[in-house]
């Protein structure tokens, strides 16, 4: 039987944390943060480039299934 493949679109958008003490094990990048940094001040730029947010537990289960290949 062939191996299940990781969904490549999900692999680009989500990351699994190594150690999650409590809360979500999956993080994702926030939307609307990719360009137009010119008019922003330094602290806003830093905040917009920061790593993403945690997912809800219901969404986390679905994403882990897709990332782990089944």
Steps between C-alpha positions, in 0.01 A plus 500: 500500500647843410581761759266790562645829380503826693275765350753743350271804526445438872873443555571850368239666721523320835781400737486246780661618823759276661378547857159637582441505875136597468292625217551436134779293346453663160575860407415694187591837357250783524354636179561846347859521622706455185561845353445878536745544787629837375263730688511303825722584795757255634291342776207441265728335244644274765155403624373431148799279417470304825422130487143397480223408732370176645211311350176393663500139627242388243706640213819361649377141471421542130832666422700233685328231295586680175860572603571149621368342184190337632 
